[in-house]
Amino acid sequence: MRRLAPALAILALATPACADTLEEIATRGMVITLPDGLELDLTFAADGTYTGLDGGLRGRWRIEGDKLCTTSNLDPNERCEAYPKGKKAGDTFEADAPEGHLKFRIK
């Protein structure tokens, strides 16, 4: 699980974020495919918490302006990242991050 901590940096995207994308992620959740093919399925709750890895990953989330900010039990440092605008349920996008090339799908 330690190797997943960097992926929680989710997600160094350089494009501007938009509230509709963030709302879709917060409402529906997302799946991140790591460079090794492992899928990280994240579910977000209205109380500002999220889970993944069958409960092995737990954290807090919030929307700050145009960014999604997260902390987790694997990385207590808050990370705030922008996402591409205009994404809806079922949409996918990709980004290069320090962890490698990541693929995202809004559930």
Backbone torsions as a table, in degrees:
resi	resn	phi	psi	omega
1	MET	NA	-22.0	-179.2
2	ARG	-62.5	-33.9	-179.3
3	ARG	-71.1	-13.5	178.3
4	LEU	-83.4	-20.5	-177.5
5	ALA	-51.8	-45.3	179.1
6	PRO	-63.0	-31.0	-179.6
7	ALA	-65.1	-23.2	179.1
8	LEU	-72.4	-8.0	173.3
9	ALA	-66.4	5.4	-165.9
10	ILE	-27.9	66.6	97.8
11	LEU	123.6	79.7	-170.9
12	ALA	-63.6	84.9	177.5
13	LEU	-104.7	140.0	-177.1
14	ALA	-93.2	-12.8	-177.5
15	THR	-80.8	155.2	-177.5
16	PRO	-67.7	148.5	178.8
17	ALA	-93.4	164.6	179.5
18	CYS	-142.1	144.5	-176.0
19	ALA	-56.4	-35.6	-177.7
20	ASP	-63.5	-40.3	177.0
21	THR	-63.4	-47.1	-179.3
22	LEU	-63.7	-39.9	177.7
23	GLU	-64.6	-40.1	177.8
24	GLU	-62.7	-45.1	178.9
25	ILE	-62.2	-47.4	-178.1
26	ALA	-64.7	-34.1	-177.9
27	THR	-82.7	-41.7	-171.5
28	ARG	-103.5	-24.8	-175.0
29	GLY	90.5	178.1	179.0
30	MET	-151.7	160.6	176.3
31	VAL	-118.2	126.0	177.5
32	ILE	-107.8	126.3	175.7
33	THR	-99.5	118.4	-178.7
34	LEU	-79.8	164.2	-177.7
35	PRO	-55.2	-30.3	-179.8
36	ASP	-84.7	4.3	178.4
37	GLY	92.6	-10.5	177.7
38	LEU	-63.4	132.9	178.1
39	GLU	-100.1	128.3	178.4
40	LEU	-106.6	105.2	-177.3
41	ASP	-93.3	112.8	-177.3
42	LEU	-107.3	132.9	176.0
43	THR	-117.5	128.9	-177.5
44	PHE	-106.4	137.4	179.2
45	ALA	-108.7	154.2	-178.4
46	ALA	-63.1	-21.0	-179.3
47	ASP	-81.0	6.6	177.2
48	GLY	88.0	16.0	176.4
49	THR	-111.7	161.0	173.1
50	TYR	-143.7	159.2	179.3
51	THR	-137.9	160.6	175.1
52	GLY	-162.3	175.3	178.2
53	LEU	53.2	46.3	-180.0
54	ASP	52.2	39.9	178.2
55	GLY	90.4	-7.5	179.0
56	GLY	-71.8	-19.1	176.8
57	LEU	-115.6	122.7	178.7
58	ARG	-135.1	144.9	179.3
59	GLY	-166.0	-173.5	178.6
60	ARG	-120.4	150.3	178.5
61	TRP	-137.4	157.8	173.9
62	ARG	-159.4	156.5	174.9
63	ILE	-101.3	125.7	178.9
64	GLU	-120.3	99.0	-177.7
65	GLY	63.2	-114.2	-178.4
66	ASP	-104.5	20.7	-176.5
67	LYS	-128.5	151.5	171.9
68	LEU	-98.6	122.0	-178.5
69	CYS	-108.9	133.9	-177.7
70	THR	-136.2	151.9	166.2
71	THR	-132.3	163.9	178.5
72	SER	-153.4	171.0	174.8
73	ASN	-68.5	-17.2	177.3
74	LEU	-91.6	-22.8	180.0
75	ASP	-151.2	99.0	-177.3
76	PRO	-72.2	-10.0	178.6
77	ASN	-74.1	130.7	179.3
78	GLU	-72.1	134.8	175.6
79	ARG	-121.3	130.9	178.2
80	CYS	-119.0	122.8	-175.8
81	GLU	-131.2	145.8	176.6
82	ALA	-90.0	150.6	178.4
83	TYR	-124.2	159.0	179.8
84	PRO	-65.7	146.3	-177.4
85	LYS	-78.4	158.0	171.6
86	GLY	76.7	16.9	-179.2
87	LYS	-88.3	143.1	-178.0
88	LYS	-128.2	175.9	178.6
89	ALA	-51.9	132.8	179.5
90	GLY	89.6	-16.4	179.6
91	ASP	-71.2	150.0	175.9
92	THR	-123.5	157.1	173.4
93	PHE	-156.0	163.4	-177.1
94	GLU	-129.1	156.6	177.9
95	ALA	-156.5	148.6	171.2
96	ASP	-91.6	132.1	-179.6
97	ALA	-133.3	170.4	177.9
98	PRO	-55.2	-26.3	-179.2
99	GLU	-79.6	-11.2	-176.6
100	GLY	122.0	-165.5	-178.7
101	HIS	-81.3	120.7	-177.1
102	LEU	-111.5	146.1	175.2
103	LYS	-116.7	138.9	-177.3
104	PHE	-124.0	142.3	173.8
105	ARG	-137.2	126.6	174.8
106	ILE	-80.0	127.8	-177.2
107	LYS	-70.4	NA	NA
